[in-house]
Every structure is written in C-alpha cells, then in structure tokens.
Amino acid sequence: MIKEVKDLINSQINKEMYSAYLYLDMSNFYINKNLDGFGNWFRVQAQEEMDHAMLFTTYLLNNQEDVKLEAIAAPDVPFSDFRAPLAGAYEHELFVTASINNIYTVASENKDYRTMQLLSWFIDEQGEEEKNTDELIQKFDLFGSDPKGLYLLDKDLAARVYSPPSLVL
C-alpha cells in the first residue's frame, strides 16, 4: 500500500471517530429535549461510525500497515432548533462521502485494487447514509411543526435498532 493511501485511511479513521462523537452530541441534544426517539436514531448512527473506524483500522492491520490514532476533536456545533442537527448530519455525511471518494481516487490512480474493493463497500454505505438522513429531514419537514406529528416521528425513530456492518475483511 502506498503511503498516501495509508495516510488517507488513517485520516479517515479519525473522521469516522469524529462522526461518532458528533452523532453522540446530537443524540444528547435530543434526549435533553425529551425527544428520545431522535436521540436513539443518532445513538445508532454513532455506533455505526465507530464500526466504520474499526473496519478501516482492521483493514490497515490486516495489510501490515501502522495505524496512527490522532486526537478526536470535540463537536462544537450549537443547535438552534430541532431541525438543525438533522441538516448538520446530512452535511456531515456529504463531507464523509467526499473524503471516501478522494481515497478511492488515489487508490485507483495507484492501482490499489484491494483498497478500492474495501472502499466500494463504503461508497455504497455512504449512499445509504445520505439517503437515510435526507429522508429523515423530509419527514421532519412534513411532520415536525405539528406536535402530534413530531411525537409520532419520535416514536418511530425510537424503534431503530443497531445492526453491525456485514463487511468481511
């Protein structure tokens, strides 16, 4: 594996860990506002991001590469209303997608097919993450301004269950 790809993957591990922190912060915001379903949705997101970091870590280790863990920045995003974390999550998913696409480009330019195979799974996963977050924003926009609608949406989100990724390294 070339150094640039290894460095980008190490950087991605940090981005995934930050994503987990960010989503945990969003979860805490909603739970503090008694919207436990929204809190649950973001707690599941945080778990997924931790798994993504672990998948990248395992990939490097399985390829006899060093893992370099960096400090994880604290989320510093104030939320002005119930919609703000949703929009922030969508923007963050776009950022993560761009980062993974960049690693794929560098791997492709260097004919690093094994890394490209790994990243193909993440590209599919990011498509799902963007879709799910966008759908949640759309539902909030439809129902969130009505207290009964917000209550029902919150109850719906409370049913989300964490399921680990199925990627085999």
C-alpha positions as CSV (number, residue, x, y, z in Angstrom):
1,M,0.0,0.0,0.0
2,I,1.4,3.4,-0.9
3,K,2.0,5.9,1.9
4,E,-0.6,8.4,0.6
5,V,-3.4,5.8,0.7
6,K,-2.3,4.6,4.2
7,D,-2.2,8.2,5.4
8,L,-5.7,8.9,3.9
9,I,-7.1,5.8,5.6
10,N,-5.6,6.8,8.9
11,S,-7.1,10.2,8.5
12,Q,-10.5,8.6,7.7
13,I,-10.3,6.6,10.9
14,N,-10.2,10.0,12.7
15,K,-13.1,11.3,10.6
16,E,-15.2,8.3,11.5
17,M,-14.4,8.6,15.2
18,Y,-15.3,12.3,15.0
19,S,-18.6,11.3,13.3
20,A,-19.4,9.1,16.2
21,Y,-18.7,12.0,18.6
22,L,-20.8,14.3,16.5
23,Y,-23.7,11.9,16.4
24,L,-23.5,11.2,20.1
25,D,-23.6,15.0,20.7
26,M,-26.7,15.2,18.5
27,S,-28.2,12.3,20.4
28,N,-27.6,14.0,23.7
29,F,-29.2,17.2,22.4
30,Y,-32.4,15.4,21.5
31,I,-32.5,13.4,24.7
32,N,-32.1,16.6,26.7
33,K,-35.2,17.9,24.9
34,N,-37.2,14.7,25.7
35,L,-37.1,13.5,22.1
36,D,-35.6,10.1,23.0
37,G,-36.5,8.6,19.6
38,F,-34.4,11.2,17.8
39,G,-31.7,10.5,20.4
40,N,-31.9,6.8,19.7
41,W,-31.6,7.4,15.9
42,F,-28.4,9.4,16.4
43,R,-27.0,6.9,19.0
44,V,-27.3,4.2,16.4
45,Q,-25.6,6.4,13.9
46,A,-22.7,6.9,16.4
47,Q,-22.4,3.1,16.8
48,E,-22.2,2.7,13.0
49,E,-19.5,5.3,12.8
50,M,-17.4,3.6,15.5
51,D,-17.7,0.4,13.5
52,H,-16.6,2.2,10.3
53,A,-13.5,3.4,12.1
54,M,-12.8,-0.2,13.3
55,L,-13.2,-1.6,9.8
56,F,-10.6,0.9,8.5
57,T,-8.4,0.0,11.4
58,T,-8.7,-3.7,10.8
59,Y,-8.0,-3.2,7.1
60,L,-4.7,-1.4,7.8
61,L,-3.7,-4.0,10.4
62,N,-4.6,-6.9,8.1
63,N,-2.3,-5.3,5.5
64,Q,0.6,-5.0,7.9
65,E,0.3,-1.2,8.0
66,D,0.6,1.0,11.0
67,V,-2.5,2.6,12.5
68,K,-1.9,6.2,13.7
69,L,-4.6,7.4,16.0
70,E,-5.0,11.2,16.3
71,A,-6.8,13.3,18.8
72,I,-10.6,13.4,18.2
73,A,-11.9,17.0,18.1
74,A,-14.9,17.8,20.3
75,P,-18.1,18.7,18.4
76,D,-18.7,22.3,18.7
77,V,-21.9,22.8,16.8
78,P,-24.7,24.8,18.5
79,F,-28.2,23.6,17.6
80,S,-30.7,26.4,17.2
81,D,-33.8,24.1,16.8
82,F,-34.9,20.5,16.3
83,R,-34.1,20.6,12.6
84,A,-30.5,21.9,12.9
85,P,-28.9,18.5,13.9
86,L,-30.6,16.8,11.0
87,A,-29.3,19.3,8.5
88,G,-25.9,19.1,10.1
89,A,-25.9,15.4,9.9
90,Y,-26.7,15.5,6.2
91,E,-23.9,18.0,5.5
92,H,-21.5,15.9,7.5
93,E,-22.4,12.7,5.5
94,L,-21.7,14.6,2.3
95,F,-18.3,15.6,3.8
96,V,-17.5,11.9,4.7
97,T,-18.6,10.8,1.2
98,A,-16.2,13.3,-0.4
99,S,-13.4,12.0,1.8
100,I,-14.0,8.4,0.9
101,N,-14.3,9.2,-2.8
102,N,-10.9,11.0,-2.5
103,I,-9.3,7.9,-1.0
104,Y,-10.8,5.8,-3.8
105,T,-9.5,8.2,-6.5
106,V,-5.9,8.0,-5.0
107,A,-6.2,4.2,-4.7
108,S,-7.4,3.9,-8.3
109,E,-4.6,6.1,-9.6
110,N,-2.2,3.8,-7.9
111,K,-3.9,0.6,-8.9
112,D,-4.5,-0.3,-5.3
113,Y,-7.3,-2.8,-6.1
114,R,-7.7,-4.2,-2.6
115,T,-8.3,-0.8,-1.2
116,M,-10.7,0.1,-4.0
117,Q,-12.7,-3.1,-3.1
118,L,-12.9,-2.0,0.5
119,L,-13.9,1.5,-0.4
120,S,-16.6,0.2,-2.8
121,W,-18.4,-1.0,0.3
122,F,-18.0,2.3,2.0
123,I,-19.2,4.2,-1.1
124,D,-22.4,2.1,-1.1
125,E,-22.8,2.7,2.6
126,Q,-22.4,6.4,2.2
127,G,-25.2,6.4,-0.4
128,E,-27.4,4.7,2.2
129,E,-26.3,7.2,4.9
130,E,-27.1,10.2,2.7
131,K,-30.5,8.7,1.7
132,N,-31.5,7.9,5.3
133,T,-30.5,11.3,6.6
134,D,-32.2,13.1,3.7
135,E,-35.4,11.1,4.3
136,L,-35.4,12.0,8.0
137,I,-35.1,15.7,7.1
138,Q,-38.0,15.3,4.7
139,K,-40.1,13.6,7.3
140,F,-39.3,16.2,9.9
141,D,-40.2,19.0,7.4
142,L,-43.6,17.2,6.8
143,F,-44.5,16.4,10.4
144,G,-42.1,18.3,12.7
145,S,-44.0,21.5,13.0
146,D,-47.1,19.7,14.3
147,P,-46.7,18.5,17.9
148,K,-48.6,15.3,17.2
149,G,-46.6,14.6,14.1
150,L,-43.3,15.3,16.0
151,Y,-44.5,12.9,18.7
152,L,-45.3,10.1,16.2
153,L,-42.0,10.6,14.3
154,D,-40.1,10.5,17.6
155,K,-41.8,7.2,18.4
156,D,-41.0,5.8,15.0
157,L,-37.3,6.7,15.4
158,A,-37.2,5.0,18.8
159,A,-37.7,1.7,17.1
160,R,-34.4,1.9,15.2
161,V,-32.1,-0.9,16.2
162,Y,-28.4,-1.1,15.7
163,S,-27.1,-3.8,13.4
164,P,-23.4,-4.3,12.8
165,P,-21.9,-4.0,9.3
166,S,-21.7,-7.1,7.2
167,L,-18.4,-6.3,5.5
168,V,-15.8,-9.2,5.6
169,L,-12.2,-8.0,5.5
